[in-house]
């Protein structure tokens, strides 16, 4: 009898543990589904470039026309579109938004000869660092998926803007007039290209 009672006890305990495990998994699934539904996603649908002066504590982003070489910065302003925005246009609380697609490539080309090893049209991406809370090379920025950083925005949104700064770390070999092309490619196949206005560096 003692052995039979122990068997029933173990069976009941195992069943109880199984029920608890099932409830835990179900709760986690429900939470995951709810959290996933509460997230809102956006994607980039256009970019524009602004010539900037990074020699100040706060960069001058007024699309300036002249700056010393290593103080030059390109600001990429991205137009973002929210997927399935909140229906209530009177909504006033904060909402988390996440970039839907991964950035696969970001290149900067000088449309004028930049130095002895970079003729007009050459890729000079390695001469730039990104400034996105911390400084990264462009390759580091892409591999770290920093473009997917979430944004907490208040109220109803269908569209908003974000920006990314590219800081030039090497001045051109000759002072002169320069313009640059930036291209961004996302993993949904979207390609965005824009060209800066001419700068005197």
C-alpha positions, 0 to 999 in steps of 0.5 A: 500500500505504501508503494502504491500511495507513493506512485499516486503521489508522484503521478499527481505531482508530475501532472501538477508540474505539467499543468504549471509548465503548460500554463507558464508556456501559454502565458508566455505565448499570450504575452509574446503575442500581445507585445508583438501586436502592441509594437508598431513598425515603420519603413523608410520611403525617402531620404534627403541630404543636408550639408552640415558643419560638425565643428560646433558642440551642436552641428550646424545643419542649415545646408551650409556651403563652406566648411573646413574638410574634417568638420564636414558632416552629411546629415541623412534625413529619412522620411518614415512611414508607419505600417498600420498606424493607430486608428484613434487619431486622438491618441496621446500616449507614447508608442514604440516604433521599430524599423521594419527592414534591415539596412543592407548597404550604405555607401558614400561616393565623391562625385569629384576626385577626392584624393590620389586614390579616389577619382571622381565617382569613387566610394569613400565610405571608409572616410566617414563615421556614423554618429548614432549615440556612439561613433561607428564605421559605416560597416560597423553601423550596418552589422550592429543593426543600429538602424533598427533602433526603436523610437518612442513617439507620442500620439497618433503618427502616420509619418515622421522623420529620423536622421543619421549623421555621417562625419568626414574623418579625412579632408580631401587632398585639395581644397575645392568644390565637392558633392557626394552621393549617398545610397541606402539599400534595405533588405526589402529591396528598397534603394534610396539615393540622393546627392548633396549640394556642392560644398567648398571644403 
